[in-house]
Amino acid sequence: MTQLLSFIKKEFYHIFRDARTMLILFGIPIAQLLIFGTVIKSEINDIHIAIYDQSKDETTQQITNKLLSSGYFILDENLSNTNDIDAIFKKGKVKEVIVFESDFGQKLVKEGTAEMQLIADASDPNMAKLAIAYTRGIVNDYIRKKHPNLKMPMQIIPKVRMYFNEEMKSAYMFVPGVMALILMLISAMMTSISITREKELGTMEILLVSPLKPAQIIIGKVLPYLLLSVINAFIIVLAGRFIFNVPITGSFVLLMLETILFILMALCLGILISTVAKSQMVAMFISMIALMLPTILLSGFIFPIENMPKPLQILSHAMPARYFISIVRGIMLKGVGITFIWKETVILIGMTLFFIALSVKKFKIRLE
């Protein structure tokens, strides 16, 4: 019994002395708890809206003020006509457009009813549902507080319309997100494992004495996985189109070019991971923890970025999947061209060049 206790005591010493083990046991669970606790929310914050007020009376102004003072909505633009709605949704910032009918206040007082139209960007169905529900709740609360003793039922009738996803299919949301997640994990993880396997098997020495330059070695490692990942992406897009009926409204060629750019960026990130990982297991661990969870939580794949605390919103700008998901949803669901997604494209190009430069630099150091 004494020997067993001594052995157990020794194991505790080994655990407490190993910083990596302590990080896995205590650091990662605490980080996951904090991230999940702050990211997973059922409420909305700072949703950008546009308003087309055809009445411009005291009632519509009071409803507008109540919406904006709630803390849930931010007025992005006052529209002068309904022709701008399609274009404003394609830009991606505005999530809901509210249209008040003409003589709104007079109809509400004289007839007891008035109509307003709620138009939401349903390329993200969860966000659209929340925005519509919150708007309805605030408008109903306005009626109750404005006329608490009114016997005749007074109501504002909202007519709801969902842009880009009339049937509110969840596949429209998860297909672009799953596409980004799969391509990120497969491309980065397989590339990082590829080079660390060379180091583990001892074949890296053969590369060291070969006439190949570091850039040529990296290209040789990346190119096969690039081609295989493109085939993978092609299969995912076709499966989304013909199995889940997700439309490809925009240019298929542009979609594939943007996908190739994202894959190339992920492959370069995998090369960077391989330069710091000493084994295949470490490379896989870094890829899974550092890429999978942030891609799911901080990219807007499942949880709206606008709902997150400010520090996580800032951190989400470093997530490549955030820009790729925005690009895929824009092309597939909204039919946008490069003029609407050029910012996201430039950011992905910048990330790709950064990872390439850093990978080559660190790879040179390892060769030396």
N, C-alpha and C positions, 0 to 999 in steps of 0.2 A: 504493500500500500504506500509505503514511504517513497519507493522508486517511482510509482505512478504519479504521486503528487509532485515529485521533483521534475518528472518529465513534463507535466502540465505547466509547471512554473517556468520551465525553460522555453516552452512554446509561447507563453505570454511575453517573455523577454524578447524573443525573436520578432513577435508581432509589433511590440512597442518600439523596437529599434528601427524597424523598416518604415521609412516615411511613405513609400508608395502604398504599402498595405494599409496604413492608417488613413491615407487619403481615400482609398477605395471603401474602407469600412465606415468612415465618418464624414469625410468631405463631400463625396458624391451624393449620398442620401440627403444631406442638408441642402446642397445646391439644388438637387431635383425638387425637394420640398418647396424651397423658396421660389423656384422658377414656375413649377406647376401651380403653386398657390397664387401667384400674381398674374399668370398668363390665362389660366382657365377661369373665365368669368362669363356670367350669363347676362351682364348688363353692357350698355354701350357708353362710349364717351367720345366727345368731340367729333361727331359724324358731320361731314361737310354736306350741306344741302343748298339747293337753289330754289328760289321762290318766284313764281309768276303770278302777281297780284293784279287781276283785272278790275277789282272793285276799288281798292285803295281807300277803304273807309276805316272808321274807328275800330270796328269789330275785327277786321283782318289784321290791323296793326296790333291790336291787343293779343290776338292769337300768335302772331309772329313773335312779339316780345316774350310771350310765355314760353314758346318753344326755345328761343335763344337763351333765355335766362335759366332754363332748366339745367344747363350744364351738359346736356346730351348732344346738342346740335350747334354747329357753327355755320353762319350764313356765308356762303362762298360768293354768291352772285344773285342779283335781281335780274330776272329775265324780262325781255320786252315782248317776246312771242314764244310759241311752242316749237318753232323750227330749230331752235338751238339745243333742244333737249338731247337729241341723238349725239351731237358733237360733244356736248359737255360730259355725257356719260363715257364717251370713248376716251376722253382725257384721263379718266380713272380716278379723279380726286373726289368729285361729287357722287354721293351714293343715293341721294333721294331728291326728287323735285316735287314741290308742292304747288298746286295750281288752284287759286281761288276763282270761282266764277264771278261774273259781273253782277253788281248789285247784291253782293253777298250779305252784307249787314241788313239791308232792307228786307230781303227775303226771309232772313232768320227771324226778324221781328214780326212781319206781317203774316207770313205763311207758316212759321214755326219750324221750317226746314231750310237748309241751304246745302249746297254741294261743293265739295272740294275734291280734287284729284290728287292721289298719292302715287307717284311713279318712282319705282326703285330699280336700282341696278342689281339684277338677280344673277349676275355672273358669280356672285358669292351669295348663295341662297340664305345662309344663316344671318348674314349682315342685313340682307333685305327684309327678312321676317322681323328682326329686332327693330329696325328703323321704322317699319310700318306700325308695329305694335306700340312702340313708344309714342309715335305721333298721335295715334288714335287715343291712347290713354291721356295724353296732355290736353287734347282737344275736348275730350269728354269731361275732364276735370274742370276745364274752363267753363263749360256750360253749367255744370253743377254749382260752381261757386258764383257765377255771374247771375244766375236766376235760381236761387235756392228755394223760393216759395212759389214758383211758377206751377200752376195746376196743369195747363196745357203742355203736353210733352214737346219740348223744343229739342231739336237734334240737328247735328251736322252730319251729313251722309258722305263718308269718304268713298270715292271710287278708286279702287286699287288696280294698278297695272304694273306688271313685272317686265322690265326690259331684258332682252337677250336670253331669258329663261322663263317663258310664260308658264310652263308646267312645274316650275320649281324643282327640277330633278337634281338630286344630290350628286349625280355623276358629273354634272357640269362643273362642280367644285372639286371633286376628288381626283378626276382623271389628270388635270394639269399638275395637281400637287403630288400625286403618286408618280407621275412621270419625272418630276424634278427629284423626288426622293430616290427613286430607283437608279436614275442616271448618276446622281451624285454619289451614292454608296458604291455602286458597281464600278464606276470609272475610277474614283479615288481609291477605293479599297483594293481593287485588283492591281492597279499600278503600284501602289505602295508595297503590297505583298510581293510583287514581281521582283523589285530591286532588293528587298530585304532577304528574299530567298537566295538571290545570287550571293549575298554576303554570308548567309548561313551555310551554303553548300561549298563556299570557298572558290566559286567560279568568278568572283569579282576580280581576283588577281589576274585572270586571263584578260579581262577588259582593261586592267591597268597597264599591261604591257603591250596592248594592241595599239595600232596607229590611229584608232578612233579618238576624236576629240570629245570632251564632255557633252557638248551640244548634240553631237552625232549619236552618242550613246542614249541620251534622253529621247531624241527623236525616234530611234530604233525601238525603244521601250514603249513609247506612247502610241506610235502609228497603228500597230495591230489592235490595241484596245480601242483606239478611236474608231476604226472601221467596224469592229464588233459592236461597239456601243451605238453607232449610227444605225446598224441593222436592228438592234434592240429598240431604239427609239422609234424606228419605222413601224415595228410590230406593235408597240404600245399605242401609237397614234391610230393605226388601223383597227386595233381592238377596241379603242374608245369610240371610233366612228361606227363600226358595224356591229359591235356587241352591246355597247351602252348608248348608242345613238347620239353621241356628242358631235355636234356639227363642226365642220371646218369652214367657217364663213369667209375667212380671209385667204391669203395666198399660201398654198401648201409649200411652195418653194421657199418663201420667206420663213415659214415655220421650221422647215428642215435646216435652213442656214442658221437660224437662231439656236436651234437644238445642237448643231455641230459646234457652234461657239461655246455653248454651255458645257458640252462634253469635253471639249479641249481644255476649258478652264478647270474642270474637275480632275482631268488627267494630270494637269500640271500641279494641282494641289496634292494629288496622290504622290507625285514625284517628290514634292517638298516634304511630305510626311515620311517618305522612305529615307530621306537624308538624316532624320533625327531618330528614327526607330532602329533599334539594334536587332530585333527579331521579327518574324512574321506575326507572332502573337501580339507584340506591342503595336505593330503597325495596324493590325486588325482592331485592337482595342481603341487606339486613337481615332481611327476612322469611324467606328461605331459610336463612341461617346461624343467626339468633337464634331461629328457631321450629322448623325442621324437625329439626335434630340433637338439641336438648334434648327435643323431643317423642318422638323415637324412643328416645333413650338413657335419659332420666331420668324418664319417666312410668310405668314399669312395663309398657309396651307389649310389649316383647320380653324385657328383662332384669329379674329381680326386684329391687325396690328394697332388700329386706333384704340382698342380697348385696353392695351397694355400700359403699364406705368411708363413714364417718360424715359427712365434709364434703359428699359428693355426696348422701347421704340428706337432709341439711339443705337443700341446694340444691333438691332435688326438690320440696320443699314450695312452691316458687315456680312450679312448672309447672302451669298450669291443666289440661292434658291428664291429669295424674295423677288428679285428682278426677273428671273426666268419664269416664275409662275405668273407674274403680271404680264409678261410678253405672250405666253401661251394662251392665257385667258383672253387677252386682247385680240390675238389673231384668230383663234378658234371660235370664240363666242361673239365678239364684237365686230370682227372683220376689218380691223384697223390695219393700216400700212405702216411703213417705217417712220412716217412723220409723227405718229403718235407714240412710238416706242423707241425713238432714237436715244433718249436719255438712258433708259435701261440697257440698251445695246452698248452704248459708250462705256457705261460702268462695267459691264461684263468683259468688254475688250480690255479695259484698264486692269481689272483683276487678273485676267489671263496673262497679260504682259508682266505684271508684278510677280506672279507666281513663277513664270518662266525665268525671269531674271534672278529671283531669289533662289530657285532650284539649281540653276546653273552655277551660281556663286557658291552655294553650300556644297554642291557636288564637286566643284573644283577643290574646295578645302578638304573634302574627304579623300579625293584622289591624291592630294599632296601629303 
